[in-house]
Amino acid sequence: MLLEINNLTKTFKQHQAVKGISFHIEKGSCVALLGPNGAGKTTTLQMLAGLLTPTAGTIRFTQSNGKDYRHQIGFLPQHPSFFSWMTPKEYMQFAGNLSHIPKAKLKSRIEETLEFVSLTEVKNKRIGGFSGGMKQRLGLAQALLHDPELLILDEPVSALDPDGRRDVLKILTELKSRMTILFSTHVLHDAEQVCDTVIMLKEGQIKWDGSLKALRSEHTTSAIKIKTEEPLTGQLDGIPSIESIDYIDTHTATIYVNERAFRSKTILSKILNNQLTLSHYEKVQDSLEDAYMKVMNR
């Protein structure tokens, strides 16, 4: 375990933005903090990065031995700011000096990091002329410069166009094997592409903490969509594995079943025994988005 958070709380005057959340992050994992705008994601990340002081609760970084752990964290805010007159090389030199990276090491680290985020060719051009995606990659390079144990990214792709989003997500995928990553997003697909674990936040509280595989397994429902030539209403009553039936019209229904007890031949036998003519049979399953909405709205 790399990071342990217990009862973390943040109150701004009368508003409690984060409400006593607890979770942990394993070393080498990639975790998405997922939730709608206003859920408390940014506040949580800023507390973990040492930019905000918690109202209550504890943050324990297991690699720090009780000391200040901020030098072991790389942080990228949602809207990074740059000096437009600087070049990437100058900006990285500035960031490296703030991080107290030894001069003998800093030059090579700047070259390596800019190469990794594909900014080598523009390292001597003014940042003011960069696209949003290029600026985001430069911000990521700054967060990686001192080779942190934990990389914290606040909505790293939310403001990017499709090309910029793809580039940053590709970089995160490559980084997974090198360090622990925690990033926030309100887009489920981004989390699905990159992360191992999701922590879902809503109104400052954790609604889910686990893998996407477990989320899908525990919160998706199997269903059968059927259509018959004859009226179907009431014809499938009494089958134990059926949890509910949603009649679309008198001939068409979506049948929600208990996955463990379900046997398709039971329904088919019932249809045949009732002398119904089956014209459509389709097994359907909730999407990951459906599972997400179930958890967030419960």
C-alpha positions as CSV (number, residue, x, y, z in Angstrom):
1,M,0.0,0.0,0.0
2,L,1.3,3.4,-1.0
3,L,-1.3,5.8,0.3
4,E,-3.9,5.4,3.1
5,I,-6.7,8.0,3.7
6,N,-8.9,7.9,6.7
7,N,-12.0,10.0,7.4
8,L,-10.8,12.8,5.1
9,T,-13.0,15.9,5.5
10,K,-13.0,19.4,4.1
11,T,-15.4,22.2,5.0
12,F,-15.5,25.6,3.4
13,K,-17.5,27.9,5.7
14,Q,-21.0,26.2,5.7
15,H,-20.3,23.8,2.8
16,Q,-18.8,20.4,3.4
17,A,-17.1,19.5,0.1
18,V,-15.6,16.2,1.3
19,K,-17.4,14.1,3.9
20,G,-15.3,11.7,5.8
21,I,-14.0,9.5,3.0
22,S,-11.6,6.6,3.5
23,F,-9.7,4.6,0.9
24,H,-6.3,3.4,0.1
25,I,-4.1,3.2,-3.0
26,E,-1.8,0.2,-3.8
27,K,1.7,0.8,-5.0
28,G,1.8,0.4,-8.8
29,S,-1.9,0.8,-9.3
30,C,-3.8,3.2,-11.6
31,V,-6.9,4.6,-9.9
32,A,-9.6,6.9,-11.3
33,L,-11.5,9.3,-9.0
34,L,-14.7,9.3,-10.9
35,G,-17.8,11.5,-10.4
36,P,-19.8,14.5,-11.7
37,N,-18.7,18.1,-11.4
38,G,-19.0,19.3,-7.8
39,A,-18.5,15.8,-6.4
40,G,-15.4,16.8,-4.4
41,K,-12.7,15.3,-6.7
42,T,-10.5,18.4,-7.0
43,T,-10.7,19.2,-3.3
44,T,-9.7,15.6,-2.5
45,L,-6.7,15.7,-4.9
46,Q,-5.6,19.0,-3.6
47,M,-5.6,17.7,0.0
48,L,-3.6,14.6,-1.1
49,A,-1.1,16.9,-2.9
50,G,-0.6,19.1,0.1
51,L,-2.2,22.1,-1.4
52,L,-5.2,22.2,0.9
53,T,-5.3,21.4,4.7
54,P,-8.0,18.9,5.6
55,T,-10.6,19.9,8.2
56,A,-10.4,16.4,9.6
57,G,-8.9,13.0,8.8
58,T,-5.5,11.7,8.0
59,I,-3.4,11.1,4.9
60,R,-0.5,8.6,5.3
61,F,2.1,8.2,2.6
62,T,3.8,4.9,3.5
63,Q,7.1,5.8,1.8
64,S,7.6,8.9,3.8
65,N,8.3,7.5,7.3
66,G,6.2,10.3,8.8
67,K,8.1,13.1,7.0
68,D,6.8,15.6,4.4
69,Y,5.9,13.4,1.4
70,R,5.2,16.2,-1.2
71,H,8.5,15.7,-3.0
72,Q,7.4,12.2,-3.8
73,I,4.3,13.5,-5.6
74,G,3.9,14.8,-9.1
75,F,0.8,17.0,-9.5
76,L,-1.0,18.4,-12.6
77,P,-3.9,20.7,-11.9
78,Q,-7.0,20.8,-14.1
79,H,-6.0,24.1,-15.7
80,P,-2.1,24.4,-15.6
81,S,-0.7,27.9,-16.0
82,F,2.5,28.8,-17.9
83,F,4.6,31.8,-18.6
84,S,3.7,32.3,-22.3
85,W,7.1,33.9,-23.1
86,M,9.0,30.8,-21.9
87,T,10.0,27.8,-23.9
88,P,9.4,24.3,-22.7
89,K,13.1,23.9,-22.0
90,E,13.1,27.1,-19.9
91,Y,9.9,26.2,-18.1
92,M,11.3,22.7,-17.2
93,Q,14.5,24.3,-16.0
94,F,12.4,26.6,-13.8
95,A,10.4,23.6,-12.5
96,G,13.5,21.6,-11.9
97,N,15.1,24.3,-9.8
98,L,12.0,24.6,-7.7
99,S,12.2,20.8,-7.1
100,H,15.9,21.1,-6.1
101,I,16.9,18.6,-8.8
102,P,20.8,18.5,-8.9
103,K,22.1,20.5,-11.9
104,A,24.1,17.4,-13.1
105,K,20.9,15.4,-13.3
106,L,18.5,18.1,-14.4
107,K,19.6,18.6,-18.0
108,S,19.3,14.9,-18.9
109,R,15.9,14.7,-17.1
110,I,14.5,17.6,-19.0
111,E,15.6,16.0,-22.3
112,E,14.2,12.6,-21.3
113,T,10.9,14.0,-20.1
114,L,10.2,16.2,-23.1
115,E,11.0,13.3,-25.3
116,F,8.6,11.1,-23.5
117,V,5.7,13.6,-24.0
118,S,6.7,14.2,-27.6
119,L,7.7,17.9,-27.2
120,T,11.4,17.6,-28.1
121,E,10.8,19.3,-31.5
122,V,9.2,22.3,-30.0
123,K,11.4,22.6,-26.8
124,N,12.8,26.0,-27.9
125,K,9.5,27.5,-29.1
126,R,7.3,29.9,-27.0
127,I,4.6,28.2,-25.0
128,G,2.2,31.0,-25.8
129,G,1.7,29.5,-29.3
130,F,0.9,26.0,-28.1
131,S,-2.4,24.1,-28.4
132,G,-4.3,22.9,-25.4
133,G,-3.0,19.4,-25.9
134,M,0.6,20.5,-26.1
135,K,0.2,22.6,-22.9
136,Q,-1.3,19.6,-21.1
137,R,1.6,17.4,-22.2
138,L,4.0,20.1,-20.9
139,G,2.2,20.1,-17.6
140,L,2.5,16.4,-17.4
141,A,6.2,16.6,-18.2
142,Q,6.6,19.0,-15.3
143,A,4.8,16.6,-13.0
144,L,7.1,13.8,-14.1
145,L,10.4,15.7,-14.0
146,H,11.4,14.7,-10.5
147,D,10.4,11.0,-11.0
148,P,7.7,10.9,-8.4
149,E,6.3,7.8,-6.6
150,L,2.8,9.0,-7.1
151,L,1.4,11.0,-10.0
152,I,-1.8,13.0,-9.3
153,L,-3.7,14.4,-12.2
154,D,-6.9,16.5,-11.9
155,E,-9.1,16.1,-15.0
156,P,-6.1,15.7,-17.3
157,V,-8.1,15.3,-20.5
158,S,-11.4,17.2,-19.8
159,A,-10.6,20.3,-21.9
160,L,-8.9,18.6,-24.8
161,D,-10.0,17.8,-28.3
162,P,-10.1,14.1,-29.4
163,D,-6.5,14.1,-30.6
164,G,-5.2,15.7,-27.4
165,R,-7.3,13.4,-25.3
166,R,-5.9,10.3,-27.1
167,D,-2.3,11.5,-26.8
168,V,-2.6,12.1,-23.0
169,L,-4.4,8.8,-22.4
170,K,-1.7,7.0,-24.3
171,I,1.0,8.6,-22.2
172,L,-0.9,7.5,-19.0
173,T,-1.2,3.9,-20.3
174,E,2.6,3.9,-20.8
175,L,3.2,5.4,-17.3
176,K,1.2,2.7,-15.5
177,S,4.2,0.3,-15.5
178,R,6.5,2.9,-14.0
179,M,4.6,4.6,-11.2
180,T,1.3,4.8,-9.2
181,I,-1.3,7.0,-10.8
182,L,-4.4,8.7,-9.4
183,F,-6.4,10.9,-11.7
184,S,-9.8,12.4,-11.6
185,T,-12.4,12.4,-14.4
186,H,-16.1,12.7,-14.9
187,V,-16.0,10.5,-18.0
188,L,-16.4,6.8,-17.4
189,H,-14.8,5.8,-20.7
190,D,-11.5,7.5,-19.7
191,A,-11.4,5.5,-16.5
192,E,-12.2,2.3,-18.4
193,Q,-9.4,2.9,-20.9
194,V,-6.6,3.4,-18.4
195,C,-7.3,2.5,-14.8
196,D,-7.4,-0.7,-12.7
197,T,-9.6,0.7,-9.9
198,V,-12.3,3.4,-9.6
199,I,-13.4,5.4,-6.6
200,M,-16.8,7.0,-7.3
201,L,-17.6,10.2,-5.6
202,K,-20.9,12.0,-5.3
203,E,-21.6,15.0,-3.1
204,G,-18.3,14.4,-1.2
205,Q,-19.0,10.8,-0.4
206,I,-17.7,7.5,-1.8
207,K,-20.4,5.5,-3.6
208,W,-18.0,2.8,-4.9
209,D,-14.4,1.7,-4.4
210,G,-13.3,-1.3,-6.5
211,S,-12.4,-2.6,-9.9
212,L,-14.5,-1.9,-13.0
213,K,-14.8,-5.7,-13.4
214,A,-16.4,-6.0,-10.0
215,L,-18.7,-3.0,-10.7
216,R,-19.9,-4.7,-13.9
217,S,-20.3,-8.1,-12.1
218,E,-22.2,-6.8,-9.1
219,H,-24.4,-4.1,-10.7
220,T,-25.3,-5.2,-14.2
221,T,-28.5,-7.0,-15.0
222,S,-29.0,-9.7,-17.6
223,A,-32.2,-9.6,-19.6
224,I,-33.9,-11.3,-22.5
225,K,-35.9,-9.4,-25.1
226,I,-38.5,-11.5,-26.9
227,K,-41.3,-11.0,-29.3
228,T,-44.1,-13.3,-30.2
229,E,-46.8,-13.4,-32.9
230,E,-49.5,-13.9,-30.3
231,P,-50.2,-11.7,-27.3
232,L,-47.5,-12.3,-24.7
233,T,-48.9,-10.6,-21.6
234,G,-49.1,-13.0,-18.6
235,Q,-47.8,-16.0,-20.6
236,L,-44.5,-16.2,-18.6
237,D,-45.8,-15.8,-15.1
238,G,-44.5,-18.3,-12.5
239,I,-41.0,-18.8,-13.8
240,P,-38.7,-18.5,-10.6
241,S,-35.6,-17.1,-12.4
242,I,-37.6,-14.1,-13.8
243,E,-37.2,-11.1,-11.6
244,S,-39.4,-8.7,-13.6
245,I,-41.0,-8.3,-17.0
246,D,-41.2,-4.9,-18.8
247,Y,-43.9,-5.1,-21.5
248,I,-43.0,-2.9,-24.4
249,D,-46.3,-3.8,-26.1
250,T,-48.7,-6.8,-26.0
251,H,-46.3,-8.9,-28.2
252,T,-42.9,-7.6,-27.0
253,A,-41.2,-7.8,-23.6
254,T,-37.9,-7.3,-21.9
255,I,-37.5,-10.0,-19.2
256,Y,-35.0,-9.4,-16.4
257,V,-33.6,-12.6,-15.0
258,N,-31.5,-13.8,-12.0
259,E,-28.2,-14.6,-13.8
260,R,-27.3,-17.5,-11.4
261,A,-30.7,-19.3,-11.6
262,F,-31.5,-18.5,-15.3
263,R,-31.8,-21.2,-17.9
264,S,-32.9,-20.0,-21.4
265,K,-34.6,-23.3,-22.1
266,T,-37.0,-22.7,-19.3
267,I,-38.4,-19.6,-21.0
268,L,-38.3,-21.2,-24.4
269,S,-40.2,-24.3,-23.1
270,K,-42.9,-22.1,-21.6
271,I,-43.3,-20.3,-24.9
272,L,-43.7,-23.6,-26.8
273,N,-46.0,-25.1,-24.2
274,N,-48.2,-22.1,-24.4
275,Q,-48.3,-22.5,-28.2
276,L,-46.7,-19.1,-28.9
277,T,-44.8,-18.3,-32.1
278,L,-41.4,-16.8,-31.2
279,S,-40.3,-14.1,-33.8
280,H,-37.4,-12.5,-31.8
281,Y,-35.1,-13.7,-29.0
282,E,-32.2,-11.6,-27.9
283,K,-30.0,-11.7,-24.7
284,V,-29.0,-8.2,-23.6
285,Q,-27.0,-6.9,-20.7
286,D,-26.6,-3.6,-19.0
287,S,-23.6,-1.5,-20.1
288,L,-20.9,-0.3,-17.8
289,E,-22.7,3.1,-17.9
290,D,-25.9,1.5,-16.6
291,A,-23.9,0.0,-13.7
292,Y,-22.3,3.4,-13.0
293,M,-25.7,5.1,-12.9
294,K,-27.2,2.4,-10.6
295,V,-24.4,2.9,-8.1
296,M,-24.4,6.7,-8.3
297,N,-28.2,7.0,-7.9
298,R,-28.8,4.5,-5.1
